[in-house]
Amino acid sequence: MDVAEAKKMIAEELEKKTKSKSKFYLKDFYKFLPDESPRAVKNIVNEMVAEGILEYWSSGSTTMIGLKGRGKQAAAEDEE
């Protein structure tokens, strides 16, 4: 699978799942692309963050990843 297809698949999976959950652990992305190595998935996710498709969110002890501008945290930041 090429990188463009992988990015599209990740975005589609996140769109489906954001109705119930907006942030995911990196290990959750491994399930979206089971044929890819964890390192390859991490590199794809990092590219998507750099492109502004995904964003990192940190609670201080945990880092999660979600679609940019989605979830309760994003809504609270928009109000400021």
PDB file of N, CA, C and O in Angstrom:
ATOM      1  N   MET A   1       0.854  -1.175   0.000  1.00  0.00           N
ATOM      2  CA  MET A   1       0.000   0.000   0.000  1.00  0.00           C
ATOM      3  C   MET A   1       0.899   1.238   0.000  1.00  0.00           C
ATOM      4  O   MET A   1       1.862   1.327   0.762  1.00  0.00           O
ATOM      5  N   ASP A   2       0.563   2.181  -0.866  1.00  0.00           N
ATOM      6  CA  ASP A   2       1.382   3.386  -0.879  1.00  0.00           C
ATOM      7  C   ASP A   2       0.908   4.369   0.193  1.00  0.00           C
ATOM      8  O   ASP A   2      -0.152   4.190   0.792  1.00  0.00           O
ATOM      9  N   VAL A   3       1.702   5.397   0.419  1.00  0.00           N
ATOM     10  CA  VAL A   3       1.454   6.338   1.509  1.00  0.00           C
ATOM     11  C   VAL A   3       0.135   7.084   1.319  1.00  0.00           C
ATOM     12  O   VAL A   3      -0.598   7.292   2.287  1.00  0.00           O
ATOM     13  N   ALA A   4      -0.173   7.485   0.104  1.00  0.00           N
ATOM     14  CA  ALA A   4      -1.423   8.214  -0.158  1.00  0.00           C
ATOM     15  C   ALA A   4      -2.643   7.358   0.188  1.00  0.00           C
ATOM     16  O   ALA A   4      -3.599   7.850   0.787  1.00  0.00           O
ATOM     17  N   GLU A   5      -2.610   6.085  -0.188  1.00  0.00           N
ATOM     18  CA  GLU A   5      -3.712   5.172   0.146  1.00  0.00           C
ATOM     19  C   GLU A   5      -3.821   4.995   1.657  1.00  0.00           C
ATOM     20  O   GLU A   5      -4.922   4.982   2.208  1.00  0.00           O
ATOM     21  N   ALA A   6      -2.686   4.861   2.317  1.00  0.00           N
ATOM     22  CA  ALA A   6      -2.679   4.674   3.771  1.00  0.00           C
ATOM     23  C   ALA A   6      -3.269   5.896   4.472  1.00  0.00           C
ATOM     24  O   ALA A   6      -4.051   5.758   5.412  1.00  0.00           O
ATOM     25  N   LYS A   7      -2.897   7.084   4.019  1.00  0.00           N
ATOM     26  CA  LYS A   7      -3.436   8.317   4.619  1.00  0.00           C
ATOM     27  C   LYS A   7      -4.945   8.396   4.422  1.00  0.00           C
ATOM     28  O   LYS A   7      -5.680   8.776   5.333  1.00  0.00           O
ATOM     29  N   LYS A   8      -5.399   8.035   3.227  1.00  0.00           N
ATOM     30  CA  LYS A   8      -6.838   8.060   2.946  1.00  0.00           C
ATOM     31  C   LYS A   8      -7.571   7.070   3.851  1.00  0.00           C
ATOM     32  O   LYS A   8      -8.636   7.383   4.383  1.00  0.00           O
ATOM     33  N   MET A   9      -6.999   5.874   4.023  1.00  0.00           N
ATOM     34  CA  MET A   9      -7.631   4.855   4.862  1.00  0.00           C
ATOM     35  C   MET A   9      -7.707   5.327   6.318  1.00  0.00           C
ATOM     36  O   MET A   9      -8.735   5.156   6.972  1.00  0.00           O
ATOM     37  N   ILE A  10      -6.632   5.913   6.819  1.00  0.00           N
ATOM     38  CA  ILE A  10      -6.624   6.423   8.190  1.00  0.00           C
ATOM     39  C   ILE A  10      -7.690   7.488   8.358  1.00  0.00           C
ATOM     40  O   ILE A  10      -8.457   7.450   9.320  1.00  0.00           O
ATOM     41  N   ALA A  11      -7.750   8.443   7.432  1.00  0.00           N
ATOM     42  CA  ALA A  11      -8.741   9.527   7.522  1.00  0.00           C
ATOM     43  C   ALA A  11     -10.164   8.972   7.504  1.00  0.00           C
ATOM     44  O   ALA A  11     -11.015   9.429   8.267  1.00  0.00           O
ATOM     45  N   GLU A  12     -10.427   7.997   6.645  1.00  0.00           N
ATOM     46  CA  GLU A  12     -11.768   7.397   6.569  1.00  0.00           C
ATOM     47  C   GLU A  12     -12.127   6.679   7.860  1.00  0.00           C
ATOM     48  O   GLU A  12     -13.245   6.812   8.359  1.00  0.00           O
ATOM     49  N   GLU A  13     -11.183   5.918   8.403  1.00  0.00           N
ATOM     50  CA  GLU A  13     -11.446   5.202   9.662  1.00  0.00           C
ATOM     51  C   GLU A  13     -11.727   6.179  10.799  1.00  0.00           C
ATOM     52  O   GLU A  13     -12.633   5.957  11.602  1.00  0.00           O
ATOM     53  N   LEU A  14     -10.957   7.251  10.865  1.00  0.00           N
ATOM     54  CA  LEU A  14     -11.163   8.230  11.933  1.00  0.00           C
ATOM     55  C   LEU A  14     -12.502   8.943  11.773  1.00  0.00           C
ATOM     56  O   LEU A  14     -13.174   9.217  12.767  1.00  0.00           O
ATOM     57  N   GLU A  15     -12.899   9.248  10.537  1.00  0.00           N
ATOM     58  CA  GLU A  15     -14.202   9.877  10.297  1.00  0.00           C
ATOM     59  C   GLU A  15     -15.324   9.002  10.830  1.00  0.00           C
ATOM     60  O   GLU A  15     -16.269   9.496  11.446  1.00  0.00           O
ATOM     61  N   LYS A  16     -15.218   7.691  10.588  1.00  0.00           N
ATOM     62  CA  LYS A  16     -16.246   6.756  11.064  1.00  0.00           C
ATOM     63  C   LYS A  16     -16.289   6.700  12.589  1.00  0.00           C
ATOM     64  O   LYS A  16     -17.364   6.650  13.186  1.00  0.00           O
ATOM     65  N   LYS A  17     -15.121   6.710  13.206  1.00  0.00           N
ATOM     66  CA  LYS A  17     -15.037   6.498  14.647  1.00  0.00           C
ATOM     67  C   LYS A  17     -15.201   7.773  15.479  1.00  0.00           C
ATOM     68  O   LYS A  17     -15.412   7.680  16.688  1.00  0.00           O
ATOM     69  N   THR A  18     -15.110   8.957  14.872  1.00  0.00           N
ATOM     70  CA  THR A  18     -15.173  10.181  15.666  1.00  0.00           C
ATOM     71  C   THR A  18     -16.561  10.476  16.208  1.00  0.00           C
ATOM     72  O   THR A  18     -16.724  11.390  17.017  1.00  0.00           O
ATOM     73  N   LYS A  19     -17.555   9.724  15.782  1.00  0.00           N
ATOM     74  CA  LYS A  19     -18.890   9.906  16.363  1.00  0.00           C
ATOM     75  C   LYS A  19     -18.901   9.497  17.831  1.00  0.00           C
ATOM     76  O   LYS A  19     -19.658  10.047  18.631  1.00  0.00           O
ATOM     77  N   SER A  20     -18.052   8.524  18.181  1.00  0.00           N
ATOM     78  CA  SER A  20     -18.018   8.041  19.556  1.00  0.00           C
ATOM     79  C   SER A  20     -16.742   8.426  20.295  1.00  0.00           C
ATOM     80  O   SER A  20     -16.727   8.462  21.525  1.00  0.00           O
ATOM     81  N   LYS A  21     -15.677   8.712  19.560  1.00  0.00           N
ATOM     82  CA  LYS A  21     -14.384   8.963  20.185  1.00  0.00           C
ATOM     83  C   LYS A  21     -13.583   9.883  19.277  1.00  0.00           C
ATOM     84  O   LYS A  21     -13.549   9.669  18.065  1.00  0.00           O
ATOM     85  N   SER A  22     -12.935  10.904  19.837  1.00  0.00           N
ATOM     86  CA  SER A  22     -12.218  11.846  18.978  1.00  0.00           C
ATOM     87  C   SER A  22     -10.696  11.718  19.038  1.00  0.00           C
ATOM     88  O   SER A  22     -10.007  12.207  18.143  1.00  0.00           O
ATOM     89  N   LYS A  23     -10.165  11.076  20.062  1.00  0.00           N
ATOM     90  CA  LYS A  23      -8.712  10.945  20.204  1.00  0.00           C
ATOM     91  C   LYS A  23      -8.336   9.469  20.320  1.00  0.00           C
ATOM     92  O   LYS A  23      -9.051   8.674  20.930  1.00  0.00           O
ATOM     93  N   PHE A  24      -7.201   9.125  19.723  1.00  0.00           N
ATOM     94  CA  PHE A  24      -6.764   7.731  19.678  1.00  0.00           C
ATOM     95  C   PHE A  24      -5.293   7.628  20.048  1.00  0.00           C
ATOM     96  O   PHE A  24      -4.517   8.560  19.837  1.00  0.00           O
ATOM     97  N   TYR A  25      -4.923   6.481  20.602  1.00  0.00           N
ATOM     98  CA  TYR A  25      -3.514   6.194  20.863  1.00  0.00           C
ATOM     99  C   TYR A  25      -2.858   5.778  19.553  1.00  0.00           C
ATOM    100  O   TYR A  25      -3.536   5.335  18.626  1.00  0.00           O
ATOM    101  N   LEU A  26      -1.544   5.921  19.479  1.00  0.00           N
ATOM    102  CA  LEU A  26      -0.823   5.509  18.282  1.00  0.00           C
ATOM    103  C   LEU A  26      -1.064   4.034  17.982  1.00  0.00           C
ATOM    104  O   LEU A  26      -1.176   3.648  16.819  1.00  0.00           O
ATOM    105  N   LYS A  27      -1.144   3.207  19.027  1.00  0.00           N
ATOM    106  CA  LYS A  27      -1.353   1.767  18.800  1.00  0.00           C
ATOM    107  C   LYS A  27      -2.686   1.486  18.110  1.00  0.00           C
ATOM    108  O   LYS A  27      -2.823   0.458  17.446  1.00  0.00           O
ATOM    109  N   ASP A  28      -3.666   2.371  18.250  1.00  0.00           N
ATOM    110  CA  ASP A  28      -4.941   2.192  17.556  1.00  0.00           C
ATOM    111  C   ASP A  28      -4.762   2.303  16.045  1.00  0.00           C
ATOM    112  O   ASP A  28      -5.482   1.656  15.285  1.00  0.00           O
ATOM    113  N   PHE A  29      -3.806   3.120  15.607  1.00  0.00           N
ATOM    114  CA  PHE A  29      -3.560   3.300  14.184  1.00  0.00           C
ATOM    115  C   PHE A  29      -2.951   2.039  13.561  1.00  0.00           C
ATOM    116  O   PHE A  29      -3.109   1.796  12.365  1.00  0.00           O
ATOM    117  N   TYR A  30      -2.260   1.246  14.370  1.00  0.00           N
ATOM    118  CA  TYR A  30      -1.692  -0.003  13.859  1.00  0.00           C
ATOM    119  C   TYR A  30      -2.799  -0.942  13.368  1.00  0.00           C
ATOM    120  O   TYR A  30      -2.592  -1.706  12.426  1.00  0.00           O
ATOM    121  N   LYS A  31      -3.959  -0.886  13.999  1.00  0.00           N
ATOM    122  CA  LYS A  31      -5.088  -1.737  13.603  1.00  0.00           C
ATOM    123  C   LYS A  31      -5.673  -1.294  12.266  1.00  0.00           C
ATOM    124  O   LYS A  31      -6.210  -2.111  11.518  1.00  0.00           O
ATOM    125  N   PHE A  32      -5.569   0.010  11.962  1.00  0.00           N
ATOM    126  CA  PHE A  32      -6.091   0.513  10.688  1.00  0.00           C
ATOM    127  C   PHE A  32      -5.253  -0.004   9.519  1.00  0.00           C
ATOM    128  O   PHE A  32      -5.773  -0.229   8.427  1.00  0.00           O
ATOM    129  N   LEU A  33      -3.954  -0.189   9.755  1.00  0.00           N
ATOM    130  CA  LEU A  33      -3.027  -0.640   8.707  1.00  0.00           C
ATOM    131  C   LEU A  33      -2.259  -1.872   9.203  1.00  0.00           C
ATOM    132  O   LEU A  33      -1.059  -1.782   9.465  1.00  0.00           O
ATOM    133  N   PRO A  34      -2.929  -3.012   9.332  1.00  0.00           N
ATOM    134  CA  PRO A  34      -2.292  -4.186   9.936  1.00  0.00           C
ATOM    135  C   PRO A  34      -1.113  -4.752   9.136  1.00  0.00           C
ATOM    136  O   PRO A  34      -0.262  -5.440   9.701  1.00  0.00           O
ATOM    137  N   ASP A  35      -1.052  -4.473   7.832  1.00  0.00           N
ATOM    138  CA  ASP A  35       0.037  -5.005   7.012  1.00  0.00           C
ATOM    139  C   ASP A  35       1.299  -4.149   7.074  1.00  0.00           C
ATOM    140  O   ASP A  35       2.347  -4.553   6.571  1.00  0.00           O
ATOM    141  N   GLU A  36       1.206  -2.979   7.682  1.00  0.00           N
ATOM    142  CA  GLU A  36       2.352  -2.074   7.779  1.00  0.00           C
ATOM    143  C   GLU A  36       3.065  -2.265   9.116  1.00  0.00           C
ATOM    144  O   GLU A  36       2.451  -2.671  10.103  1.00  0.00           O
ATOM    145  N   SER A  37       4.347  -1.974   9.140  1.00  0.00           N
ATOM    146  CA  SER A  37       5.102  -2.061  10.395  1.00  0.00           C
ATOM    147  C   SER A  37       4.722  -0.875  11.294  1.00  0.00           C
ATOM    148  O   SER A  37       4.297   0.168  10.796  1.00  0.00           O
ATOM    149  N   PRO A  38       4.872  -1.031  12.605  1.00  0.00           N
ATOM    150  CA  PRO A  38       4.573   0.092  13.512  1.00  0.00           C
ATOM    151  C   PRO A  38       5.362   1.353  13.155  1.00  0.00           C
ATOM    152  O   PRO A  38       4.833   2.460  13.252  1.00  0.00           O
ATOM    153  N   ARG A  39       6.604   1.199  12.750  1.00  0.00           N
ATOM    154  CA  ARG A  39       7.420   2.357  12.377  1.00  0.00           C
ATOM    155  C   ARG A  39       6.846   3.072  11.144  1.00  0.00           C
ATOM    156  O   ARG A  39       6.815   4.302  11.096  1.00  0.00           O
ATOM    157  N   ALA A  40       6.396   2.300  10.155  1.00  0.00           N
ATOM    158  CA  ALA A  40       5.805   2.883   8.948  1.00  0.00           C
ATOM    159  C   ALA A  40       4.523   3.638   9.291  1.00  0.00           C
ATOM    160  O   ALA A  40       4.287   4.731   8.776  1.00  0.00           O
ATOM    161  N   VAL A  41       3.696   3.058  10.160  1.00  0.00           N
ATOM    162  CA  VAL A  41       2.447   3.711  10.574  1.00  0.00           C
ATOM    163  C   VAL A  41       2.769   5.007  11.308  1.00  0.00           C
ATOM    164  O   VAL A  41       2.128   6.030  11.069  1.00  0.00           O
ATOM    165  N   LYS A  42       3.757   4.970  12.199  1.00  0.00           N
ATOM    166  CA  LYS A  42       4.140   6.175  12.932  1.00  0.00           C
ATOM    167  C   LYS A  42       4.603   7.271  11.972  1.00  0.00           C
ATOM    168  O   LYS A  42       4.254   8.438  12.149  1.00  0.00           O
ATOM    169  N   ASN A  43       5.381   6.902  10.965  1.00  0.00           N
ATOM    170  CA  ASN A  43       5.854   7.884   9.990  1.00  0.00           C
ATOM    171  C   ASN A  43       4.700   8.493   9.199  1.00  0.00           C
ATOM    172  O   ASN A  43       4.699   9.693   8.927  1.00  0.00           O
ATOM    173  N   ILE A  44       3.716   7.667   8.828  1.00  0.00           N
ATOM    174  CA  ILE A  44       2.546   8.162   8.100  1.00  0.00           C
ATOM    175  C   ILE A  44       1.748   9.121   8.982  1.00  0.00           C
ATOM    176  O   ILE A  44       1.325  10.182   8.522  1.00  0.00           O
ATOM    177  N   VAL A  45       1.542   8.752  10.246  1.00  0.00           N
ATOM    178  CA  VAL A  45       0.806   9.610  11.177  1.00  0.00           C
ATOM    179  C   VAL A  45       1.551  10.938  11.358  1.00  0.00           C
ATOM    180  O   VAL A  45       0.926  11.999  11.370  1.00  0.00           O
ATOM    181  N   ASN A  46       2.862  10.888  11.498  1.00  0.00           N
ATOM    182  CA  ASN A  46       3.645  12.118  11.641  1.00  0.00           C
ATOM    183  C   ASN A  46       3.517  13.013  10.410  1.00  0.00           C
ATOM    184  O   ASN A  46       3.431  14.234  10.538  1.00  0.00           O
ATOM    185  N   GLU A  47       3.503  12.414   9.223  1.00  0.00           N
ATOM    186  CA  GLU A  47       3.304  13.189   7.995  1.00  0.00           C
ATOM    187  C   GLU A  47       1.938  13.862   8.001  1.00  0.00           C
ATOM    188  O   GLU A  47       1.811  15.025   7.617  1.00  0.00           O
ATOM    189  N   MET A  48       0.918  13.129   8.437  1.00  0.00           N
ATOM    190  CA  MET A  48      -0.439  13.684   8.472  1.00  0.00           C
ATOM    191  C   MET A  48      -0.546  14.819   9.480  1.00  0.00           C
ATOM    192  O   MET A  48      -1.300  15.767   9.262  1.00  0.00           O
ATOM    193  N   VAL A  49       0.195  14.736  10.579  1.00  0.00           N
ATOM    194  CA  VAL A  49       0.233  15.830  11.556  1.00  0.00           C
ATOM    195  C   VAL A  49       0.906  17.043  10.917  1.00  0.00           C
ATOM    196  O   VAL A  49       0.415  18.164  11.047  1.00  0.00           O
ATOM    197  N   ALA A  50       2.019  16.827  10.231  1.00  0.00           N
ATOM    198  CA  ALA A  50       2.735  17.923   9.577  1.00  0.00           C
ATOM    199  C   ALA A  50       1.878  18.593   8.505  1.00  0.00           C
ATOM    200  O   ALA A  50       1.985  19.800   8.291  1.00  0.00           O
ATOM    201  N   GLU A  51       1.034  17.823   7.835  1.00  0.00           N
ATOM    202  CA  GLU A  51       0.152  18.357   6.799  1.00  0.00           C
ATOM    203  C   GLU A  51      -1.077  19.047   7.381  1.00  0.00           C
ATOM    204  O   GLU A  51      -1.813  19.708   6.648  1.00  0.00           O
ATOM    205  N   GLY A  52      -1.314  18.906   8.689  1.00  0.00           N
ATOM    206  CA  GLY A  52      -2.458  19.545   9.320  1.00  0.00           C
ATOM    207  C   GLY A  52      -3.734  18.732   9.271  1.00  0.00           C
ATOM    208  O   GLY A  52      -4.807  19.257   9.567  1.00  0.00           O
ATOM    209  N   ILE A  53      -3.645  17.466   8.906  1.00  0.00           N
ATOM    210  CA  ILE A  53      -4.827  16.601   8.866  1.00  0.00           C
ATOM    211  C   ILE A  53      -5.131  16.070  10.259  1.00  0.00           C
ATOM    212  O   ILE A  53      -6.285  16.036  10.685  1.00  0.00           O
ATOM    213  N   LEU A  54      -4.080  15.655  10.968  1.00  0.00           N
ATOM    214  CA  LEU A  54      -4.208  15.149  12.333  1.00  0.00           C
ATOM    215  C   LEU A  54      -3.524  16.115  13.288  1.00  0.00           C
ATOM    216  O   LEU A  54      -2.752  16.978  12.871  1.00  0.00           O
ATOM    217  N   GLU A  55      -3.816  15.957  14.571  1.00  0.00           N
ATOM    218  CA  GLU A  55      -3.130  16.749  15.587  1.00  0.00           C
ATOM    219  C   GLU A  55      -2.865  15.891  16.810  1.00  0.00           C
ATOM    220  O   GLU A  55      -3.610  14.962  17.123  1.00  0.00           O
ATOM    221  N   TYR A  56      -1.780  16.233  17.491  1.00  0.00           N
ATOM    222  CA  TYR A  56      -1.459  15.573  18.752  1.00  0.00           C
ATOM    223  C   TYR A  56      -2.191  16.288  19.866  1.00  0.00           C
ATOM    224  O   TYR A  56      -2.408  17.498  19.806  1.00  0.00           O
ATOM    225  N   TRP A  57      -2.571  15.532  20.881  1.00  0.00           N
ATOM    226  CA  TRP A  57      -3.165  16.088  22.091  1.00  0.00           C
ATOM    227  C   TRP A  57      -2.493  15.404  23.259  1.00  0.00           C
ATOM    228  O   TRP A  57      -2.323  14.185  23.256  1.00  0.00           O
ATOM    229  N   SER A  58      -2.110  16.176  24.255  1.00  0.00           N
ATOM    230  CA  SER A  58      -1.420  15.596  25.405  1.00  0.00           C
ATOM    231  C   SER A  58      -2.083  16.022  26.695  1.00  0.00           C
ATOM    232  O   SER A  58      -2.449  17.184  26.874  1.00  0.00           O
ATOM    233  N   SER A  59      -2.232  15.059  27.595  1.00  0.00           N
ATOM    234  CA  SER A  59      -2.777  15.353  28.916  1.00  0.00           C
ATOM    235  C   SER A  59      -1.646  15.632  29.902  1.00  0.00           C
ATOM    236  O   SER A  59      -1.892  15.958  31.063  1.00  0.00           O
ATOM    237  N   GLY A  60      -0.422  15.504  29.438  1.00  0.00           N
ATOM    238  CA  GLY A  60       0.735  15.646  30.298  1.00  0.00           C
ATOM    239  C   GLY A  60       1.412  14.311  30.510  1.00  0.00           C
ATOM    240  O   GLY A  60       2.638  14.227  30.568  1.00  0.00           O
ATOM    241  N   SER A  61       0.606  13.266  30.626  1.00  0.00           N
ATOM    242  CA  SER A  61       1.185  11.936  30.800  1.00  0.00           C
ATOM    243  C   SER A  61       0.901  11.030  29.605  1.00  0.00           C
ATOM    244  O   SER A  61       1.568  10.011  29.429  1.00  0.00           O
ATOM    245  N   THR A  62      -0.075  11.390  28.792  1.00  0.00           N
ATOM    246  CA  THR A  62      -0.487  10.571  27.665  1.00  0.00           C
ATOM    247  C   THR A  62      -0.598  11.443  26.418  1.00  0.00           C
ATOM    248  O   THR A  62      -1.118  12.557  26.475  1.00  0.00           O
ATOM    249  N   THR A  63      -0.111  10.935  25.307  1.00  0.00           N
ATOM    250  CA  THR A  63      -0.256  11.638  24.037  1.00  0.00           C
ATOM    251  C   THR A  63      -1.217  10.856  23.168  1.00  0.00           C
ATOM    252  O   THR A  63      -1.082   9.645  22.993  1.00  0.00           O
ATOM    253  N   MET A  64      -2.188  11.569  22.627  1.00  0.00           N
ATOM    254  CA  MET A  64      -3.176  10.951  21.749  1.00  0.00           C
ATOM    255  C   MET A  64      -3.201  11.722  20.436  1.00  0.00           C
ATOM    256  O   MET A  64      -2.641  12.812  20.330  1.00  0.00           O
ATOM    257  N   ILE A  65      -3.859  11.141  19.441  1.00  0.00           N
ATOM    258  CA  ILE A  65      -3.899  11.714  18.107  1.00  0.00           C
ATOM    259  C   ILE A  65      -5.347  11.712  17.630  1.00  0.00           C
ATOM    260  O   ILE A  65      -6.083  10.750  17.848  1.00  0.00           O
ATOM    261  N   GLY A  66      -5.744  12.803  16.977  1.00  0.00           N
ATOM    262  CA  GLY A  66      -7.091  12.871  16.435  1.00  0.00           C
ATOM    263  C   GLY A  66      -7.135  13.768  15.225  1.00  0.00           C
ATOM    264  O   GLY A  66      -6.153  14.429  14.889  1.00  0.00           O
ATOM    265  N   LEU A  67      -8.287  13.788  14.568  1.00  0.00           N
ATOM    266  CA  LEU A  67      -8.469  14.684  13.435  1.00  0.00           C
ATOM    267  C   LEU A  67      -8.410  16.126  13.929  1.00  0.00           C
ATOM    268  O   LEU A  67      -8.970  16.449  14.977  1.00  0.00           O
ATOM    269  N   LYS A  68      -7.750  16.969  13.199  1.00  0.00           N
ATOM    270  CA  LYS A  68      -7.583  18.360  13.607  1.00  0.00           C
ATOM    271  C   LYS A  68      -8.945  19.045  13.714  1.00  0.00           C
ATOM    272  O   LYS A  68      -9.772  18.961  12.805  1.00  0.00           O
ATOM    273  N   GLY A  69      -9.161  19.722  14.837  1.00  0.00           N
ATOM    274  CA  GLY A  69     -10.390  20.475  15.040  1.00  0.00           C
ATOM    275  C   GLY A  69     -11.584  19.665  15.478  1.00  0.00           C
ATOM    276  O   GLY A  69     -12.710  20.158  15.415  1.00  0.00           O
ATOM    277  N   ARG A  70     -11.380  18.440  15.919  1.00  0.00           N
ATOM    278  CA  ARG A  70     -12.491  17.590  16.347  1.00  0.00           C
ATOM    279  C   ARG A  70     -12.427  17.338  17.844  1.00  0.00           C
ATOM    280  O   ARG A  70     -11.349  17.363  18.436  1.00  0.00           O
ATOM    281  N   GLY A  71     -13.570  17.097  18.450  1.00  0.00           N
ATOM    282  CA  GLY A  71     -13.630  16.703  19.850  1.00  0.00           C
ATOM    283  C   GLY A  71     -13.949  17.857  20.780  1.00  0.00           C
ATOM    284  O   GLY A  71     -13.982  19.018  20.370  1.00  0.00           O
ATOM    285  N   LYS A  72     -14.184  17.521  22.035  1.00  0.00           N
ATOM    286  CA  LYS A  72     -14.546  18.506  23.049  1.00  0.00           C
ATOM    287  C   LYS A  72     -13.448  19.530  23.268  1.00  0.00           C
ATOM    288  O   LYS A  72     -13.732  20.716  23.434  1.00  0.00           O
ATOM    289  N   GLN A  73     -12.208  19.092  23.270  1.00  0.00           N
ATOM    290  CA  GLN A  73     -11.079  19.993  23.502  1.00  0.00           C
ATOM    291  C   GLN A  73     -11.032  21.068  22.425  1.00  0.00           C
ATOM    292  O   GLN A  73     -10.814  22.238  22.740  1.00  0.00           O
ATOM    293  N   ALA A  74     -11.228  20.707  21.185  1.00  0.00           N
ATOM    294  CA  ALA A  74     -11.202  21.658  20.071  1.00  0.00           C
ATOM    295  C   ALA A  74     -12.332  22.659  20.207  1.00  0.00           C
ATOM    296  O   ALA A  74     -12.143  23.846  19.941  1.00  0.00           O
ATOM    297  N   ALA A  75     -13.510  22.195  20.618  1.00  0.00           N
ATOM    298  CA  ALA A  75     -14.648  23.096  20.774  1.00  0.00           C
ATOM    299  C   ALA A  75     -14.388  24.113  21.890  1.00  0.00           C
ATOM    300  O   ALA A  75     -14.758  25.281  21.770  1.00  0.00           O
ATOM    301  N   ALA A  76     -13.755  23.666  22.966  1.00  0.00           N
ATOM    302  CA  ALA A  76     -13.430  24.573  24.072  1.00  0.00           C
ATOM    303  C   ALA A  76     -12.394  25.598  23.653  1.00  0.00           C
ATOM    304  O   ALA A  76     -12.468  26.753  24.073  1.00  0.00           O
ATOM    305  N   GLU A  77     -11.436  25.207  22.842  1.00  0.00           N
ATOM    306  CA  GLU A  77     -10.403  26.133  22.379  1.00  0.00           C
ATOM    307  C   GLU A  77     -10.970  27.160  21.416  1.00  0.00           C
ATOM    308  O   GLU A  77     -10.490  28.293  21.381  1.00  0.00           O
ATOM    309  N   ASP A  78     -11.976  26.798  20.634  1.00  0.00           N
ATOM    310  CA  ASP A  78     -12.599  27.724  19.696  1.00  0.00           C
ATOM    311  C   ASP A  78     -13.334  28.845  20.418  1.00  0.00           C
ATOM    312  O   ASP A  78     -13.423  29.963  19.909  1.00  0.00           O
ATOM    313  N   GLU A  79     -13.864  28.548  21.610  1.00  0.00           N
ATOM    314  CA  GLU A  79     -14.623  29.537  22.364  1.00  0.00           C
ATOM    315  C   GLU A  79     -13.750  30.627  22.960  1.00  0.00           C
ATOM    316  O   GLU A  79     -14.246  31.713  23.262  1.00  0.00           O
ATOM    317  N   GLU A  80     -12.469  30.365  23.135  1.00  0.00           N
ATOM    318  CA  GLU A  80     -11.580  31.332  23.776  1.00  0.00           C
ATOM    319  C   GLU A  80     -11.299  32.515  22.894  1.00  0.00           C
ATOM    320  O   GLU A  80     -10.565  33.421  23.290  1.00  0.00           O
TER     321      GLU A  80
END
